[in-house]
Amino acid sequence: MSGFRTEKQLSPEGVTTAERVNDERRRIGIDASATSPTVLFLASGIAWLVVGSLLGVIASFKLDLPDWLGTYAPLTFGRVRPVHLNTVTYGWISLAGSGMIVWLMGRLCRTEIRWPGLLYASAVLWNTGLLLGSVLVVLGYSGGMEWLEFPLPAAVIIALAFVLFAASMFRTFAARQVEHVYVSLWYILASMTWFPILYVIANAGLYQGVGEAAMNWWYGHNAITVWFTPIGLAGAYYFIPKVIGRPIYSYYLGLLGFWSFALFYNWNGLHHLVGGPLPTWAISVSIVASLMMFVPVLAVAVNHHMTALGHLNIVAYSPTLRFVVFGAMSYTAVSFQGSLEATRSVQEVTHFTHYTIAHAHLGMYAFVTMILFGAIYYILPRIAKWEWPYPHLIKIHFWLSAIGIVAYFGSLTVGGWLQGLAMNTAGVPFIETVALTGPYLWARSISGTLMTVAHCVFAYHFALVIYRAGPKRFAPAWFRKAEEVVAE
């Protein structure tokens, strides 16, 4: 009997063959339920990524060539730049992040997606709100506050879209087939609760004057807190251990990171108004909370690092892990930088400079966007049933994106700091501080162009998978063979 193997016998991992088969069937069913809404959200997000990137390049070059397209009002800097911001945040990151969340909810709850009709309606409304808001801003009808430029009709449509999306996700969670709630779900469920409240309050038009300025940066920073950052962290907590093939290092660190994140991060924002007509105590509380962010960031950084320790050689051939690890490391960097930047001594130099723009892109691009790229490289072949046909296009995408954001961040960080020092020097005319930034702004435009080319390559490759075009591969699109990496 010992020489034979039946379905009831256990595998080395203690799972019977029948259980493995049933588990595989269940997984296939879960992925099937998530396929259409996930693809819809991802495709919409990537379309907005390309549009937003092109608008960003136009806005950037207008800082180098101020008269370029200056006679056509819809393409002036004051209109193009806000549309760029909104299309890449509420378009690309929000929609692609929603697609990732749909797929993760099915996998982590081990159940099929519930109320998919709400997801289709959400995607349609979200894209409608984005299109309407973008057109209105281009035509000159702007809310006038950063992150809140979309007029009320567009904002209402987007808010409704998010509520429908959240309803489907909460219903899926309620139908979960597991007792354990994984770390990624903590961030996802928290964002489903926090962001609708934040977005509605910010767009309610209840504030004026100084209060409106405080609300603006309370919202601007907390949109990152309660929506964009949870997207990135949920992806990192799932894909790093998944690709490596080992559990997360410490759930206790996960708990510490999550609850300290929830406690401290929402107080941030008013440090953007250092020197403004706000109560000193309010700004001081924001600065202290920013410094306390060292606690959750260190908890997350240690957790990710210890999980990957001894397995980072996989970065050499796994596209997903390469993008996600880049993003996770950038989260640590941008958070530490943000905590220090919140202090009054640093704000004296960096306030009203391009340094702040560099910091924002380190967070929204190097952190969140790179993790989303990695997530899509993992998810899409599993729902499209078609591997990425050209690994070399993934390499091109990664290196253009990585080199682009490093150059973008580096140039504006140095240029912004020098700009701040010059503006604080009484004997330096203001026009000289403007001229000083010239070379760094050209570097910004060139690096932004590199990232835009990377996005077009990514969009093209995405379309090939969706339409099952290009050579058919029977193995994952690794950068190198796994055996070569192991042999090293």
C-alpha positions as CSV (number, residue, x, y, z in Angstrom):
1,M,0.0,0.0,0.0
2,S,2.9,2.3,0.7
3,G,3.9,2.1,-2.9
4,F,0.6,3.5,-4.2
5,R,-0.8,7.0,-4.0
6,T,-4.5,7.8,-3.8
7,E,-6.4,11.1,-3.8
8,K,-6.9,10.8,-0.1
9,Q,-3.2,10.6,0.6
10,L,-1.5,13.8,1.6
11,S,1.0,15.7,-0.5
12,P,4.2,16.9,1.2
13,E,2.4,20.1,2.1
14,G,-0.4,18.1,3.9
15,V,-3.1,18.7,1.3
16,T,-4.9,16.0,-0.6
17,T,-5.0,15.8,-4.4
18,A,-8.7,16.3,-4.3
19,E,-8.4,19.4,-2.2
20,R,-5.8,20.8,-4.6
21,V,-8.2,20.2,-7.5
22,N,-11.1,21.8,-5.7
23,D,-9.0,24.7,-4.7
24,E,-7.9,25.2,-8.3
25,R,-11.5,25.1,-9.6
26,R,-12.5,27.6,-6.9
27,R,-9.7,29.9,-7.9
28,I,-10.6,29.7,-11.6
29,G,-14.2,30.6,-10.7
30,I,-13.1,33.5,-8.6
31,D,-10.9,34.9,-11.3
32,A,-13.6,34.5,-13.9
33,S,-16.0,36.6,-11.8
34,A,-13.4,39.3,-11.5
35,T,-12.2,39.3,-15.1
36,S,-14.6,41.7,-16.8
37,P,-14.7,44.4,-14.2
38,T,-11.0,44.2,-13.6
39,V,-10.1,44.5,-17.3
40,L,-12.6,47.4,-17.6
41,F,-11.0,49.3,-14.7
42,L,-7.4,48.6,-15.8
43,A,-8.0,49.5,-19.5
44,S,-9.7,52.7,-18.5
45,G,-6.9,53.6,-16.1
46,I,-4.2,52.9,-18.7
47,A,-6.1,55.1,-21.3
48,W,-6.1,58.0,-18.8
49,L,-2.4,57.3,-18.0
50,V,-1.5,57.9,-21.7
51,V,-3.7,61.0,-21.9
52,G,-2.5,62.4,-18.6
53,S,1.1,61.8,-19.5
54,L,0.9,63.7,-22.7
55,L,-0.8,66.6,-20.9
56,G,2.0,66.5,-18.3
57,V,4.7,66.7,-21.0
58,I,2.9,69.7,-22.6
59,A,2.6,71.4,-19.2
60,S,6.3,70.7,-18.5
61,F,7.6,72.0,-21.8
62,K,5.6,75.2,-21.3
63,L,7.8,76.0,-18.4
64,D,10.8,75.8,-20.8
65,L,9.0,77.5,-23.7
66,P,6.4,79.8,-22.1
67,D,5.1,81.1,-25.5
68,W,4.5,77.6,-26.9
69,L,0.8,77.1,-27.5
70,G,0.2,80.3,-25.5
71,T,-2.3,81.8,-27.9
72,Y,-4.8,78.9,-27.5
73,A,-6.5,79.3,-24.1
74,P,-7.4,75.6,-23.5
75,L,-3.7,74.7,-23.8
76,T,-2.4,77.3,-21.4
77,F,-0.4,76.1,-18.4
78,G,-3.2,77.0,-15.9
79,R,-5.6,74.6,-17.6
80,V,-3.4,71.8,-18.9
81,R,-1.6,71.2,-15.6
82,P,-4.7,70.7,-13.5
83,V,-6.1,68.3,-16.1
84,H,-2.9,66.4,-16.0
85,L,-3.0,66.1,-12.2
86,N,-6.6,65.0,-12.2
87,T,-6.4,62.5,-15.1
88,V,-3.3,60.7,-13.6
89,T,-4.7,60.6,-10.0
90,Y,-8.5,60.2,-10.4
91,G,-8.0,58.5,-13.8
92,W,-4.9,56.3,-13.9
93,I,-4.2,55.6,-10.3
94,S,-7.8,55.4,-9.1
95,L,-9.1,53.3,-11.9
96,A,-6.1,51.0,-12.2
97,G,-6.0,50.7,-8.4
98,S,-9.7,49.8,-8.4
99,G,-9.0,47.1,-10.9
100,M,-6.3,45.7,-8.7
101,I,-8.7,45.9,-5.7
102,V,-11.4,43.9,-7.4
103,W,-9.0,41.1,-8.2
104,L,-7.5,41.1,-4.7
105,M,-10.9,41.1,-3.0
106,G,-11.8,37.9,-4.9
107,R,-8.5,36.2,-4.2
108,L,-8.2,37.2,-0.5
109,C,-11.9,36.6,0.4
110,R,-11.8,33.4,-1.6
111,T,-15.2,34.1,-3.1
112,E,-16.7,35.4,-6.4
113,I,-17.2,39.1,-6.8
114,R,-20.6,40.2,-5.7
115,W,-22.8,42.8,-7.4
116,P,-20.6,43.1,-10.5
117,G,-23.3,45.3,-12.1
118,L,-22.4,48.0,-9.7
119,L,-18.8,47.8,-10.8
120,Y,-19.7,48.3,-14.4
121,A,-21.9,51.2,-13.5
122,S,-19.1,52.6,-11.3
123,A,-16.6,52.4,-14.2
124,V,-18.9,54.1,-16.6
125,L,-19.8,56.9,-14.1
126,W,-16.2,57.4,-13.1
127,N,-15.0,57.8,-16.7
128,T,-17.9,60.1,-17.4
129,G,-17.1,62.3,-14.4
130,L,-13.4,62.4,-15.5
131,L,-14.3,63.3,-19.0
132,L,-16.8,66.0,-18.0
133,G,-14.4,67.5,-15.3
134,S,-11.5,67.5,-17.7
135,V,-13.5,69.3,-20.5
136,L,-14.8,71.8,-18.0
137,V,-11.4,72.7,-16.6
138,V,-9.9,73.0,-20.1
139,L,-12.8,75.4,-21.0
140,G,-11.9,77.5,-17.9
141,Y,-14.5,76.2,-15.4
142,S,-12.2,75.2,-12.6
143,G,-12.7,74.9,-8.8
144,G,-9.5,76.8,-8.4
145,M,-8.1,74.6,-5.6
146,E,-5.4,72.0,-6.2
147,W,-6.8,68.4,-6.2
148,L,-10.3,69.9,-6.3
149,E,-10.3,71.6,-9.7
150,F,-13.2,69.6,-11.0
151,P,-16.5,71.5,-10.9
152,L,-19.3,70.2,-8.7
153,P,-21.2,68.2,-11.4
154,A,-18.2,66.1,-12.2
155,A,-17.3,65.7,-8.6
156,V,-20.8,64.4,-7.8
157,I,-20.6,61.8,-10.6
158,I,-17.2,60.6,-9.3
159,A,-18.4,60.4,-5.7
160,L,-21.4,58.3,-6.8
161,A,-19.1,56.0,-8.8
162,F,-17.0,55.4,-5.8
163,V,-20.0,54.6,-3.6
164,L,-21.1,52.0,-6.1
165,F,-17.7,50.5,-6.2
166,A,-17.4,50.4,-2.4
167,A,-20.8,48.8,-2.1
168,S,-19.7,45.9,-4.3
169,M,-16.4,45.5,-2.4
170,F,-18.1,45.5,1.0
171,R,-20.7,42.9,-0.2
172,T,-17.9,40.7,-1.5
173,F,-16.1,41.0,1.8
174,A,-19.3,40.1,3.7
175,A,-19.5,36.9,1.6
176,R,-15.9,35.9,2.2
177,Q,-15.1,32.2,2.7
178,V,-12.2,32.8,5.1
179,E,-12.0,33.8,8.7
180,H,-8.6,35.4,8.5
181,V,-8.5,39.0,7.1
182,Y,-5.1,39.6,5.4
183,V,-3.1,42.8,5.8
184,S,-4.0,44.0,2.3
185,L,-7.7,43.9,3.1
186,W,-7.2,46.1,6.1
187,Y,-5.9,48.9,3.9
188,I,-8.5,48.3,1.2
189,L,-11.5,48.3,3.5
190,A,-10.2,51.3,5.4
191,S,-9.9,53.2,2.1
192,M,-13.4,52.2,1.1
193,T,-14.7,53.8,4.3
194,W,-12.5,56.9,4.5
195,F,-12.2,58.2,1.0
196,P,-16.0,58.8,0.2
197,I,-16.3,60.8,3.4
198,L,-13.3,62.8,2.7
199,Y,-14.2,63.5,-1.0
200,V,-17.8,64.5,-0.2
201,I,-16.8,66.9,2.7
202,A,-14.1,68.5,0.5
203,N,-16.5,69.1,-2.4
204,A,-19.4,70.3,-0.2
205,G,-18.5,74.0,-0.5
206,L,-18.9,74.6,3.2
207,Y,-15.7,76.7,3.6
208,Q,-14.5,80.2,2.7
209,G,-11.3,82.2,3.2
210,V,-8.6,80.8,5.5
211,G,-10.9,77.8,6.4
212,E,-11.1,76.9,2.8
213,A,-7.3,76.9,2.4
214,A,-7.0,74.7,5.5
215,M,-9.6,72.3,4.1
216,N,-7.8,72.3,0.7
217,W,-4.6,70.9,2.1
218,W,-6.4,68.7,4.7
219,Y,-8.0,67.1,1.6
220,G,-5.0,67.2,-0.7
221,H,-2.8,65.4,1.8
222,N,-5.5,63.0,3.1
223,A,-6.5,62.0,-0.5
224,I,-3.0,60.5,-0.5
225,T,-3.5,59.1,3.0
226,V,-6.8,57.4,2.7
227,W,-6.9,56.4,-1.0
228,F,-3.6,56.4,-2.9
229,T,-1.3,55.1,-0.2
230,P,-3.6,52.2,0.8
231,I,-3.7,51.2,-2.9
232,G,0.1,51.0,-3.0
233,L,0.5,49.3,0.4
234,A,-2.2,46.7,-0.3
235,G,-0.4,45.8,-3.5
236,A,3.0,45.6,-1.8
237,Y,1.7,43.4,1.1
238,Y,0.2,41.0,-1.4
239,F,2.6,40.7,-4.3
240,I,5.9,40.7,-2.4
241,P,5.1,37.5,-0.4
242,K,3.1,36.0,-3.2
243,V,5.9,36.2,-5.8
244,I,8.6,35.1,-3.3
245,G,6.4,32.3,-2.0
246,R,6.6,32.9,1.7
247,P,4.3,34.5,4.3
248,I,4.6,38.0,5.4
249,Y,7.3,38.4,8.1
250,S,5.3,39.7,11.0
251,Y,1.5,40.3,11.4
252,Y,2.3,42.2,14.6
253,L,4.4,44.7,12.6
254,G,1.5,44.8,10.1
255,L,-0.9,45.8,12.9
256,L,1.5,48.4,14.2
257,G,2.0,49.8,10.8
258,F,-1.7,49.9,10.0
259,W,-3.0,51.4,13.2
260,S,-0.2,54.0,13.6
261,F,-0.8,54.9,9.9
262,A,-4.5,55.4,10.7
263,L,-3.7,57.4,13.8
264,F,-1.0,59.8,12.6
265,Y,-1.4,60.2,8.8
266,N,-4.8,62.0,8.8
267,W,-3.4,64.9,10.9
268,N,-1.0,65.8,8.1
269,G,-1.5,68.5,5.5
270,L,-1.5,71.8,7.4
271,H,2.3,71.8,7.3
272,H,1.8,72.9,3.7
273,L,0.6,76.2,5.1
274,V,3.6,77.0,7.4
275,G,3.8,80.8,7.5
276,G,0.1,81.2,6.5
277,P,-2.7,82.8,8.5
278,L,-3.6,79.7,10.5
279,P,-3.3,79.1,14.3
280,T,0.3,78.1,15.2
281,W,-1.0,75.1,17.2
282,A,-2.8,73.6,14.3
283,I,0.3,73.7,12.1
284,S,2.4,72.4,14.9
285,V,0.1,69.4,15.5
286,S,0.4,68.6,11.7
287,I,4.2,68.8,11.9
288,V,4.3,66.5,15.0
289,A,2.0,64.0,13.3
290,S,4.2,64.1,10.2
291,L,7.2,63.2,12.3
292,M,5.3,60.4,14.0
293,M,4.9,58.8,10.6
294,F,8.3,57.4,11.1
295,V,6.6,54.7,13.2
296,P,4.2,53.2,10.6
297,V,6.8,53.6,7.8
298,L,9.5,51.8,9.7
299,A,7.1,49.0,10.6
300,V,6.1,48.6,6.9
301,A,9.7,48.9,5.7
302,V,11.0,46.3,8.1
303,N,8.1,43.9,7.4
304,H,8.7,44.1,3.6
305,H,12.5,43.8,3.9
306,M,12.4,40.9,6.3
307,T,9.9,39.1,4.0
308,A,12.1,39.5,1.0
309,L,15.4,38.9,2.8
310,G,17.3,36.1,1.1
311,H,15.0,36.2,-2.0
312,L,15.8,39.5,-3.6
313,N,17.6,37.6,-6.4
314,I,14.1,37.0,-7.8
315,V,14.0,40.7,-8.7
316,A,16.4,39.7,-11.5
317,Y,13.8,37.9,-13.5
318,S,10.3,38.7,-12.0
319,P,8.8,41.8,-13.6
320,T,6.2,42.0,-10.9
321,L,8.7,41.9,-8.1
322,R,11.0,44.4,-9.7
323,F,8.3,47.0,-10.0
324,V,6.8,46.3,-6.6
325,V,10.1,46.3,-4.7
326,F,11.0,49.6,-6.5
327,G,7.7,51.0,-5.3
328,A,8.0,49.7,-1.8
329,M,11.5,51.2,-1.4
330,S,10.2,54.5,-2.7
331,Y,7.4,54.5,-0.1
332,T,10.0,54.4,2.6
333,A,12.0,57.2,0.9
334,V,9.1,59.5,0.2
335,S,7.7,59.1,3.7
336,F,11.0,59.9,5.4
337,Q,11.4,62.8,3.1
338,G,7.9,64.0,3.8
339,S,8.3,63.9,7.6
340,L,11.5,66.0,7.4
341,E,10.0,68.3,4.8
342,A,7.1,69.1,7.2
343,T,9.4,70.8,9.7
344,R,9.6,74.6,9.7
345,S,13.3,74.7,9.1
346,V,13.0,72.7,5.9
347,Q,9.8,74.5,4.8
348,E,11.7,77.8,5.0
349,V,13.7,76.6,2.0
350,T,11.4,74.3,0.1
351,H,8.1,76.2,0.4
352,F,6.8,77.5,-3.0
353,T,9.6,75.7,-4.9
354,H,9.9,72.8,-7.3
355,Y,11.2,70.7,-4.5
356,T,7.6,70.0,-3.5
357,I,6.8,68.8,-7.0
358,A,9.7,66.3,-6.8
359,H,8.3,65.0,-3.5
360,A,4.8,64.6,-4.9
361,H,6.1,62.6,-7.9
362,L,8.2,60.4,-5.7
363,G,5.1,59.3,-3.9
364,M,2.5,59.2,-6.6
365,Y,4.8,57.7,-9.3
366,A,7.8,56.0,-7.8
367,F,5.7,54.5,-5.0
368,V,2.1,54.0,-6.1
369,T,2.4,53.9,-9.9
370,M,5.3,51.5,-10.0
371,I,3.5,49.1,-7.6
372,L,0.4,49.2,-9.9
373,F,2.6,48.4,-12.9
374,G,3.9,45.3,-11.1
375,A,0.4,44.3,-10.0
376,I,-0.9,44.5,-13.6
377,Y,2.0,42.4,-14.9
378,Y,0.9,39.7,-12.4
379,I,-2.9,40.0,-12.7
380,L,-3.4,40.3,-16.4
381,P,-2.1,37.0,-17.7
382,R,-4.2,35.2,-15.1
383,I,-7.5,36.8,-16.2
384,A,-6.7,37.1,-19.9
385,K,-5.3,33.6,-20.1
386,W,-2.5,35.0,-22.3
387,E,1.1,35.7,-21.2
388,W,2.9,39.0,-21.9
389,P,4.3,38.3,-25.4
390,Y,7.4,40.4,-25.4
391,P,9.6,40.4,-22.2
392,H,11.9,43.0,-23.8
393,L,9.0,45.5,-23.8
394,I,8.7,45.0,-20.1
395,K,12.4,45.7,-19.7
396,I,12.0,48.9,-21.8
397,H,9.0,49.9,-19.7
398,F,10.8,49.4,-16.4
399,W,14.0,51.1,-17.3
400,L,12.4,54.1,-19.0
401,S,10.1,54.5,-16.0
402,A,12.8,54.0,-13.4
403,I,15.4,56.3,-15.1
404,G,12.7,58.8,-15.8
405,I,11.4,59.2,-12.3
406,V,14.9,59.1,-10.7
407,A,16.0,61.9,-13.1
408,Y,12.8,63.8,-12.5
409,F,13.0,63.6,-8.8
410,G,16.7,64.3,-8.6
411,S,16.6,67.4,-10.9
412,L,13.7,69.0,-9.2
413,T,14.9,68.2,-5.7
414,V,18.3,69.9,-6.4
415,G,16.8,72.7,-8.5
416,G,14.0,73.3,-5.9
417,W,16.4,73.5,-3.0
418,L,18.7,76.0,-4.8
419,Q,15.6,77.9,-5.9
420,G,14.5,78.2,-2.2
421,L,18.0,79.3,-1.0
422,A,18.0,82.0,-3.7
423,M,14.5,83.2,-2.9
424,N,15.6,83.5,0.8
425,T,18.5,85.7,-0.2
426,A,17.4,89.3,-0.1
427,G,19.9,90.5,-2.6
428,V,18.9,88.1,-5.3
429,P,16.3,89.5,-7.7
430,F,13.3,87.2,-8.2
431,I,13.9,86.8,-11.9
432,E,17.3,85.3,-11.2
433,T,15.7,82.6,-9.1
434,V,13.5,81.8,-12.1
435,A,16.5,81.7,-14.4
436,L,18.3,79.5,-11.9
437,T,15.7,76.7,-12.3
438,G,16.0,76.6,-16.1
439,P,18.4,73.7,-16.6
440,Y,16.5,71.6,-13.9
441,L,13.1,72.3,-15.7
442,W,14.6,71.0,-18.9
443,A,15.7,67.9,-17.1
444,R,12.2,67.6,-15.8
445,S,10.7,67.8,-19.3
446,I,13.2,65.2,-20.7
447,S,12.6,62.8,-17.9
448,G,8.9,63.2,-18.2
449,T,9.1,62.4,-21.9
450,L,11.0,59.2,-21.0
451,M,8.2,58.2,-18.7
452,T,5.5,59.0,-21.3
453,V,7.3,56.8,-23.8
454,A,7.3,54.0,-21.2
455,H,3.6,54.4,-20.7
456,C,2.9,54.2,-24.4
457,V,5.0,51.0,-24.6
458,F,3.1,49.6,-21.6
459,A,-0.3,50.5,-23.1
460,Y,0.6,48.8,-26.4
461,H,1.8,45.7,-24.6
462,F,-1.4,45.7,-22.5
463,A,-3.5,45.8,-25.7
464,L,-1.6,42.9,-27.2
465,V,-2.5,40.7,-24.1
466,I,-6.1,41.8,-24.2
467,Y,-6.4,40.9,-27.9
468,R,-4.2,37.8,-27.5
469,A,-1.8,39.1,-30.2
470,G,1.9,38.5,-30.6
471,P,3.7,35.2,-30.0
472,K,1.9,32.7,-27.6
473,R,4.0,32.0,-24.6
474,F,3.6,28.9,-22.4
475,A,5.6,30.3,-19.4
476,P,5.7,33.6,-17.5
477,A,7.4,36.4,-19.3
478,W,10.5,36.5,-17.0
479,F,13.5,38.8,-17.7
480,R,15.8,35.7,-17.4
481,K,15.3,32.1,-16.8
482,A,14.8,31.2,-13.1
483,E,17.5,28.5,-13.3
484,E,20.1,31.1,-14.2
485,V,19.3,33.3,-11.2
486,V,19.2,30.3,-8.8
487,A,22.6,29.1,-10.2
488,E,24.1,32.4,-9.2
